[in-house]
Amino acid sequence: MRWGRWGEGAIWTTRYIFPVTFSRLERLLIRLVEIPAACLVVAEIAVLFSGVAARYVFRAPLTWSDEVASILFLWLAMFGAVLALAKGEHMRMTALVTRLRGARRDFFDALSVAAGLGFLICILGPTLHWAQDESIVATPSLEISSLWRAAAFPIGIGLMIVFSLLRLAMRTSWVHTFAALVVVAALMAAFWEAMPIWKSLGNWNLLVFFFGLVATCVFSGVPIAFSFALATLGYLALTTRVPLTTLVGRMDEGMAHLQLLAVPLFIVLGLLMEMTGMAKAMVRFLSALLGHVRGGLSYVLIGAMYLVSGISGAKAADMAAVAPALFPEMIARGEKAGDLVALLAATGAQTETVPPSIVLITIGSVTSISIAALFTGGLVPGLVLAIGLCLVVGSRTRHETAQLAPRATMAEIGKSLLLALPALALPFIIRAAVVGGVATATEVSTIGIAYTLLAGLAFYRQFDWARLGRILVETATLSGAILLIIGAASAMAWGLTQSGFSRTLAAAMTHLPGGSYSFLIVSILAFIILGSVLEGIPAIVLFGPLLFPIARTLGIHEVHYAMVVVLAMGLGLFAPPFGVGYYAACAIGKVDPNEGIGPIRIYMLALLAGLIVVAAVPWLSIGFL
C-alpha cells in the first residue's frame, strides 16, 4: 500500500487498489489504438506517393487520392491525439508546476487531466450531432457518406475520455482526483450560473475567456490544446448563440487541412534518417572537414543542424539525430555539457526557417502563402543566424587549450564525402521536386521517405525493422499532439475573428507611430513571448490570420514577415526559463537544464542580433523568390 500526503492526512492511491486491472486495461487499449494509428501513417504515405507517381510518371492523376488522404488524415489526427493523452505527451507549460513539490504538485497534475476531461465530456454530444449532420453529405469523388470521416471525432473524443479517467485512477490519489474534479466542476458551474453577467459584458468577454481563462489554464499545467478548447467552448456556450457543433467544425477544418499532412510525413522522414545512419554520415563528413580546428565540432553542430533541418522539418528529430553523434566526442575533447546543450538549443532556434520547417508549412496553411516561396525564403535567414552563432563560437574558443583532433587526410575526407553524398543530396532533391512541380510541399515528403528507405537498405545497409513500428507510433503521437493544438487554436482564432477583435487589432496595429518599423518591432516582441508560452504552431494558427493581413496593408512582404515572426518565436521557444524547446534539448543531450542557462545567454544575444538584421534587410528573405 502506497501512502501520500495531502495537508497532514494520509491517502491511498488507486493504482495500489486495482493495480493489475487498470494497468492491463490501459496497455491493451493503447495497443488497440497504436496498431491502427501506425497503419494510418503507412496508408497516408502510400496514398500520397501513389498520387505523385500516377500524375508525374504515368500521366494519369488519381482523382480520389486527396479525398482518401483527407479521410485517413482526420482519423490519424484523432488517434494520435488519443495516444498523446494516454502517454502524457500533449504539449503543456510546466515551468511553474514543476516548482511545486509533494501534494501540491500531485494536485495540479490531477487538475490538468480533470480540466481536459471536463472539455471532452462537454464536447462529446456536439461531436455526435456534427457527425450525424455530416452523414447526409456525400463525398465528391468516392460518393460515400462523410460519416466515414466524421466518425473519427466522436470516437477519438470517447477514447480520450476513457484514457483521462484511467490516468486519474492510476497516477493520482483519490483525494487529489476528487479535489481536482470538484474544482473543475465547481468552476464550470460558476461560469454557467454567471451567464447573464457574461452576456452583458460584450467584447470584454474576450479578456475573460481568451486571456484570463487561457492564461490560468496554461500556467496551471493544462495542455495547451485543452486550454484553447476550454476557452473557446466557454466563450461560445456562455456569450453567443452559436451552436457548439460549430466549434467541432472549426476544429475539423483546422486539423484536417491537407497541407498539414506534411507534419507527420516529415516527422517520419527525420526519424528514418536517424535510423538509417544518413544523419550520422553527414556529421562524420563535416567532422572530417572541421574537426581539427579550434571549436571545430561546434561548427559541425551548427552546420549539421542546418542540413538536417532541411530534411526532417521537426526540431526534436533534428536534435535527436545530431546530438548523440557529436556530444560524446565533444565531451571527450573537454567541452562542458552546459555549453553543448546551450549551443544545441541555439541551433534549434536558428534553423526554424530552414525548409521544410513545420512552422513554415503551418503558416502556409493558415495564411494561404505559397509554401514553395516560404521554403525558398527561409534558407538565407537561417544562414544569417548560423553565421552569428559561428562568430560566438570563434570568440569563445579563440584561447581554447583543449587538445585538437588530428587533421583528416584528403583520403579520409573523400571517403566520408562519398558516404555522405546520398544524405547530402536529399535536401536538394526535396527542394527540386517542389520547385519543379513534381510534387507539392505535402507530397514531396513521400519522395524523401522512399529515397531514405532505398538509401538505408541499399547504400548504408543500416535498417532496424524492429524499430519501424515504434517510429510509426511515435509519428502518430507527436502529430496528434500538434494537430489537436492547431484544431483548438483554429477554433479560438475563428471566435476572435467573429467577435470583431481582428478589426480592432488591425486598426490599432495599422496606426502605430512609425508605420511598418513599429509593427515589426511589436511583432518581434510579441512572438518572442508567444513562442515561449504557446510554442510556434499554436501562436501562428491563433495570430497569423490576424497579423499577416496587417503586414500586407503596411507594405511588408508576407514572406519577409513570416521569416521575422518564425525566428522571433524560435528565440522564445528555445530561451530559458520558459522555452519548451530548451528543455527538449536538455532531455536529448541528457544534461541538467541548470547547466546550460548561463552559456545560452550569449547565443541568444547572437540570435537576436541576427533577427534584427533579417528584419531590417528584407532582401535576405525575398531576394531569391
Summary of the structure (lengths in Angstrom):
residues: 625
radius of gyration: 24.6
end to end distance: 65.9
largest distance: 79.1
contacts: 2289
relative contact order: 0.11
helix: 79%
strand: 2%
